Amino acid sequence: MCKRWQGIVLSPPLLAEVTIAGRSDNWLSTLRSATSWLVRRAAGRVQQLAINLSCGGSAAEEADAAEAAVLIAGALAAADCSGTLHKVTVWLDQGNHLPLGGWSAGMSGLQRLGIKGIEGRISVSGDLRGLTALQSLTLHNGYVDFTAGARLPPSLTFLSLGQYANGSPLPQQVGRCGC
């Protein structure tokens, strides 16, 4: 890539909002490449990140889904290495599982987080109180479950949960709201 083109592609206005989209049979390779690019070229410059993955209508292989969760966590960590990431939207197609816990705990500047999809699962595990700026949390992906130690940030002003997994304990903040 010539230096002039590289300067345009890596300009702050273009890096402020990044979308990663993988479809059908190439979704995992797209995610691998995009994560590598974020780490090398865009780390700490992204303000809004959207990750849209489609497995082509069939459930992802378990190993692929596990790798995807690791890659998504890596992409988010790279994008937020200097606290510039304010909005994240993740769309996961069928059969994916994304644990929401350790990777998100240090994202203190994040204000909006949305994880959506179909026939997947989102597990909220651990303490999310480190997300001190988070105001909006949307979790819709087949099933949403919480581990016993899950804690939501006190700054949260909007919470939208999709299909809630029966028997999963709700964080104290939700249990006390009388919903």
Secondary structure as GFF3:
##gff-version 3
##sequence-region A 1 179
A	DSSP	alpha_helix	3	9	.	.	.	ID=ss1
A	DSSP	alpha_helix	12	15	.	.	.	ID=ss2
A	DSSP	beta_strand	17	22	.	.	.	ID=ss3
A	DSSP	three_ten_helix	24	26	.	.	.	ID=ss4
A	DSSP	alpha_helix	27	37	.	.	.	ID=ss5
A	DSSP	pi_helix	38	42	.	.	.	ID=ss6
A	DSSP	beta_strand	48	53	.	.	.	ID=ss7
A	DSSP	alpha_helix	62	79	.	.	.	ID=ss8
A	DSSP	beta_strand	87	92	.	.	.	ID=ss9
A	DSSP	beta_strand	97	100	.	.	.	ID=ss10
A	DSSP	three_ten_helix	102	104	.	.	.	ID=ss11
A	DSSP	beta_strand	112	124	.	.	.	ID=ss12
A	DSSP	beta_strand	136	146	.	.	.	ID=ss13
A	DSSP	beta_strand	158	161	.	.	.	ID=ss14
A	DSSP	alpha_helix	172	175	.	.	.	ID=ss15
###
